[in-house]
Amino acid sequence: MDKKRIIGFYNYTVVLTYIGMLFAFTGILHAIKQNYIASILCLMFAGICDMFDGSVACTKERNCYEKHFGIEIDSLSDLVSFGVLPAIFVFMITGQTAVSGFIGAAYVLCALIRLAYYNVQELERQKTTDGAREYFLGVPVTTIAILLPLLYLIKERFQLMDALGYLMLMIVVTVGFVSGVEIRKPKMIGKIVMLVIGLLEFFKLFLMAGAEYL
């Protein structure tokens, strides 16, 4: 690889990944300030960016360095978006206890392990095939971008403000990250269903945010 004045790649194939990470960082700041609706919305925006960044990347012919960079930067962004952000959100909303801190730390660690293992698998897979991956090994970290907003809305709707639900969700997803279960990658219909669920969640959260500031 040629020496570069500014390291990294900045073409359009990675723009959504960068934007998603910036949304996630903004969400972390909102969680720390206890602006929970804004934090959840940032998580969902990061999820939308992640949903489409791979499709955008496939529209450009990339060399091996660009492909490997794309894999690595996507996982690093995912760690911030779907690892650190949810952990801090749950830590803050459950009262900043030692238990929620421990569970959050375990959650981030398992997300890190899952993402790193995925990268190893993907790099090896691409040496033998150019086709798209059909299965995930372990629960994808992006799952939290659907489940956490859904739990938040349920708790707000029924005025269930205890911490147990959030902690149980984190524990279940944490175990799922490092489990050896194979999960089929969603096809177009699956993606549409997830997008519809996300849009419904987003619409409800948007209404809640509007009511909060009126």
Secondary structure as UniProt FT lines:
FT   HELIX           12..14
FT   HELIX           15..32
FT   TURN            33..34
FT   HELIX           36..57
FT   TURN            58..59
FT   HELIX           64..79
FT   HELIX           80..84
FT   HELIX           85..93
FT   TURN            94..95
FT   HELIX           98..128
FT   STRAND          135..137
FT   HELIX           141..143
FT   HELIX           144..157
FT   TURN            158..159
FT   HELIX           164..178
FT   STRAND          182..184
FT   HELIX           188..213
//
